[in-house]
Structures are given as C-alpha cells and as structure tokens.
Amino acid sequence: MKTWLYLGILALFVFTSCTKNEGEGGTASISGIVNIKLVSDDFQTTYAEYPAHGQDVFIIYGDDEVFSDKTETGYDGKFNFGYLRKGDYRIFTYSDDSTGQSESGEIAVIRDININKNGKKVAVNDMLVLDQVTNYEGSNTISGKLFAYDYNSEMTILKDSFYVKNEYVYISRKLDNYYFDRIRTHYDGSFVFQLLPIGEYEIFAYSRDPEMLDPQDEIPVIIDVNIQENNQSIDVGRLDIID
C-alpha cells in the first residue's frame, strides 16, 4: 500500500514538474511594429510619424506582476519575442500621455495576446507612441547600412566582406568641420538619424586608406545628402568602408 502511495505521489510530482506555464521554452513567437508620432506640446500638431528605432518593448508572462523580459525595436520599428510556450502574454511600450492624467507623463500602450497552440506566430497590431517635442528641430530621417571590405595588411587580398555592427556612423552639416551627432550601427549594419531639418548633410564613417597615404591609415568615407522638403525619409543605401 505504501509503495502505491509513494508511486502516486511521485507521479503527481513529476506531472506537476513537467507542467509549464507562460514563458520561454516553447516554439511560438510574438512580433510587431512600433511607430512614433512627433507632436507639439499641446498634442494638437503632428510633425512626423516614422518607425521607432531603439524603443524598449516589454513582455509579461501570465500573471507576473512585473515585466518578464524586454527587447528593443530595430531600425524599421520591428520587435520579436521568440521561443514562447502556450499561455497569456501582455506586450507593452511607453508613450507620452496626451490626457494629462498620468503623474509620470507617460502611459503604457498595451497588447494582450493568447497563444493557444505550439509554433503559433502572433503579429500584434501596430503600436503608436506619442513623442512630445518641446523644441522641434525637423521631421526628416536619413538611414542606410555600413558595409566593410576586410583586406590583408598590404591591401592586396580581400579576406571577407560584411555588414558592420556596433560601429559609429557620423553626421555633420555640409561645410562644417565637426559632426553634431553619431550613432552605432545595428546588428545588420543599419543606422538612422532622425529629427533633421531641411539642409545639406554629410554622412560618413572611417575607413582604411586604400591608397595607403594617410599616416594613421584612416580616412572618412562620405555620402552627401540634400534635404529640400519636410517629412522626408532618405535611404542612402550602403556606405562602404575598408576594414
């Protein structure tokens, strides 16, 4: 009798241990897009709307009281939470509060999701974030990708070529002798400069000197950009350097 009781308790323990709630360890995923809308102090004027780059997005597993994990949006505003089990999830990000009722000045933009089968890929509706701009500068963006050719020290043999991640790309106004902003490239080599007013710009990154004349073996590779209207999204394509 004791043996059967022991086996029953053991089976119940094993069953309970194998029962998995919400969280990682599955084959499902939740993805989406976050867009930013630039608005005036009183939220009455919209300056621009574009995909949010580097926006924090959070996920809550089941009944957890605090967020369980977070990620950042890519250059195109996309995010993804993968390897999820079946269950209930809450996705949220923060927006400036247009109602004036939040003490912090921010509110959560929320999407509730139920994953009811393994392997399900859930795409939530786009999430719109308001960004209240006090000193509005511009409504234009410049984007592109940084690409590198890797040569040997004598610059005679090409060893590899790839999109460069976590490397600085700079922006300066035309004819200025200094940059006014810089950004590190994303995992796929992408970069985005936002809130730019109308004007002429130089986008550049540093490269080895192909002619091997610079004593430090470092020269800027420059792309010229001329923005003549508001609300422009300009893709400069590939910015090629020698690594």
N, C-alpha and C positions, 0 to 999 in steps of 0.2 A: 504493500500500500504506500509506504514511504517512497519507494522507488518511483511509482507512478506520479505521486505528488511532486517529487523532485523534477521529473521529466516535464511535467506540466508547467511548473514554474520556469524551468529552463527554456521551454518553447515560447512561453509568453515573453520572457526577457529577450530572446533572440528576435521575436516578431517585433517587439517594441523598438529594439535597437536598429532594425532594418527599415522601420517606418521613417521616411524622410519628409520633412516639411519644406517650405519655400526656401530657396537659396541656391547656391551653386552646387554643381554635381549632376546636372541634367543635360539635356540636348536642345532645349528651347532657347529662344532669344527675344529680346525686346529692342526695337530700334525706332528712331525718329529724327526729326529736324527741329532745331530751334532757330527762330528768326528774331532779329532785333528791330524795333521801330524807334528811331530817334525822334523825340518830341520836345516841345518847348516847356518852360517852367510850369505853365498852366495846363499842360497836356492837350492844348487845343490845336497846335500846329505840328504837323508831321514833316520832318525834314528829309528823312530817308528810311528805307527798310531794306535789310540785307541779311544773309545767313550769319548767325552768331559764331564767331571763331573764338575758341578757348573758353566757352561758357560752361560753368560747372553744372552738371546734371546728376541728381541723386536718385537712389532707389531704396525702397523699404521692402523688406521681405516679410510678408504676412502681417502679424500683429506687433512687430518690433516697434518700440517707442521712439527710436532714433534711426537715422538713415543707416543702412547696412553696407552700402558701397557708393562710390561716386566715380564719374568719368568726366572728360572734357570733350566738347564738340570739336570736330575737325574744321578745316578751313571752309568747308561747304555747309557748316552748321549741323552735320550729322553726328549722331551718337549711337552706341550699341552696348547692350548688356547681354553677354552670352553665357552659355552653359548653365541655364536655369532649369530647375525642376518644376513640376506642376504646382499650381497654387495661385494665391493672390499677391499682387505686387502694386506698389504705388511709385510712380515716376514723378519727380518734381524739379523745378528750377525756380530761380527768383527773378522777380520783375519789380520795377519801381511802382508804387501804389498810387493809382490815379484817383482813388476815392478819398485819400487823406485820413483814413481810419486806422492805419497801422502805425504803431508807435515808432517802429524802426524805419518806416518809409518804404518798406518792401513787402511784397506778398508772394506767396508760392503759386506758381502755375502748375496744376496737378493733372496727371492722367492715371486712372485706376485701371488695372489690367488683370484679367483672369486667364491663366494658362491651363487649359483642361486636357491637354494631351502632350506626350513627349514629342520633341522635334518641332513643335509649333514655332513659327516665326511671326511675331506680332509687330506690326508697324503702327505706332500711335499717330493720332492726328498732330499736325504741326503745332508747335508750342510758340506763342508770340510773347516776347519780353519787351516791355517798355523801358526805354533808357532816357531819363530826363536830363537834358543838356542845358546847363546854365550859360556857358559861353560857347555858343555853337560856332564851329570852325568851318565845316564843309560837309558835303553829302556824297563825296566820291570815294571809290576804293581802287587800289592798284594791287593786283595779285600776279603770281607767277610761280615757277618752280626752279630751284637751284640744282644744276647738274654738273658733275665733275668728271674729268678725264684724269686717270691716275697713270702717270708716266714714271719711268725709272729716273734716276738722278741726272743722267745725261740727256734726257728728253728725247730719246731715240726709240724707245719701246713702250707701246701702250699696254699697260698691265690690266687695267679694268676701267669701267665707266659705270656711273650710278647716280641716282638722285641723292642729294646730300641732306641728312637730317641734323638738327641741333647746331646749325651754323648761322652766323649773323649775316643778314642782308640789310643794307642801309638805304636811307632815302634822304636826299638833300634837294633844296630848291636850286633851279638852274643858276649857275654862275656863283653860287655860294661856295665858300671854301671849307665848309663843315657840314656834317649830317645833322638833322634835327630829330631823327628817330632811327631805331634799328629794331629788328625782330629776329628771333631764332626760327629756323625752318622747322616744319612739322616732320613727322616720320616719313612722309613721302616727298620731302623736299619743298613742300608748298609754303608760301608766305603771303600775307595780306596786310596792306597798310590801309587804314580806314580814316574817316572824318577829314578828308582832304578837300580844301577849297580849290577853286579854279586856279590854274597856274601851270608852270613848266617845272618838271622834276627830273632828277636823275636817280635811278635805282641801280645800286651797284653792290658787288661782293668782291672780295680779294682773291687773287689767283696767282699762281706761279707765273713768272715772266717767260713766255715762250721763246723770246729772243735772248734770254739769259743775260740781259744787260743791266738789270736793276741789282745793285749790290745786296739788297735784302731778299731778292727773288720774290718780290710781292708787288703786284700792281692791281689797280681796280679795273674790273670789267663793268662797263656802264651801259645801261639802256635808258634812252631819253623818252620821256612821256610828257605829252602836252594835253592838259585837260581844259577844254574850252566851254563846257556846259556843266550844270549841276546834275546830280543823281546819275553819274557815270560809274560803271564797273568795268575797268580796263584790265584785261589779261595780257601781260607782256610775254607770255609763253615761257620758254626756257631761257634761263640765264646760265650760260656755260662758262665754267672755270676750269683751270688745270690744278689738280691737287698735288 
